[in-house]
Amino acid sequence: MGHIEKQNLVKLVACGEVEEDFGVKIDRNGAPPVAVFRLGDEFFVIDDTCTHGDASLSDGEVFSNGEVSCPFHGGTFDIRSGAPCKYPCAVPIKTYTVRIIDDSVWADLD
């Protein structure tokens, strides 16, 4: 993985605001929203909109195996890789490189 410059990163949320069982939706001034998730001490950022049903994944159920369910049809994605795991989800969700800086979640959203 290449080196990411801080100027390419966007500050999204304080680490303490992300609970393990819930996603946090981040609106991006006209760009599609992203969702921040926490698994243990690791944080993950994915596109918030399901590739199948146009639902907000931050509203879905988060499972201990790292999957999040789409609240519309129950399909799931792996929040670590973006891979679809359960039908009807078939198209991967975009994931973003995450850095923790000063107790906040930052991501390269390009």
N, C-alpha and C positions, 0 to 999 in steps of 0.2 A: 504494500500500500504506500502511495506517495505521501510526501510531507504536505500537510495542509496549513496554509498561512492563516493566522488569526483574522486577517482582513476579509477572508472568504467565508468566515463563519457568522452566523446570526444567533444572537442570544434569544432563547425561546422561553425558558421558565426556570425558576429556582428548583434545585433538586428536591428540597423538602416539600414542594407542592405536588409531587408525582407519587401517588400511592401505588403499591404493587397490584392491586386488583382493579385499577381503573386507568383508562387513558385520559390524557389531557389534550383537548383540541386547541390548536394554535391557528388563529386566522391570520392571513398574510397580506393585507392591503391589496385585494384584487387577485392575488395568486391563489391557487387551490390550497385549502388548509392542510396542515400536517397534524399528526398525532404523536404524542410522546408517551412512551411506556417504560415501566421499570420492572426488571426481573432481578431480585436480590439487589446487588450493588451496581448492576449494569443498566444503562439507559439506551433506548432505541427510538428512532424517529422514522415514521413511515408516512406515505400519503394517507390522509384521513378518509378519503372517499373509496369505497369498495369498487373494484373493477367489474363486478357483476351487477350489483343492484343499486348503485349510486347512494348507498347509506353511509352514515358517519361511523367509522370503525371505532372512534373514541367512545361511542355509546354502546359498543359491544361488550360481551363478557370476555374477561381476560383469564386464561387458564394457566396453571402452574407449569405446563409443558412449553410455554412460550407462544401459544396460539391465541388469537383474538377472533371472536366470532362476529360475523356481519349480523346486525340486528334485524335485517329484512328477511333473509332466507336461511340463516344458520350456518352458512359455509364459513370456513376458517382460513386464516393466513398465519404463517410463522412470522412473528414480529422481528425476529433476528435476521431472516433472509428475504422476507417478502414472498416466499413460496406459498402458493395455494395448497391447502392441506385437506380440505373437505369440500365436496360438491355442494352447491353449484359453482363455487369459486374455481376458476381455471386459469385466469391470467394473473401473473404475479403482481404484487403491489410494490411500488417504488420504495426503496429504503435509502437512508441518508447517513453519511459519516457523522458520528457524534463525538464531541469532546466535552469533558467536564472542566470548566474554568471557574475558579472562585465560587464553588458550590452552586453553579448554574449549568444547565444543559445548553450547549451550543451545537449547531449543525451547519454543515455545508449544504445549502439548499439548491445549489446549481445543478 
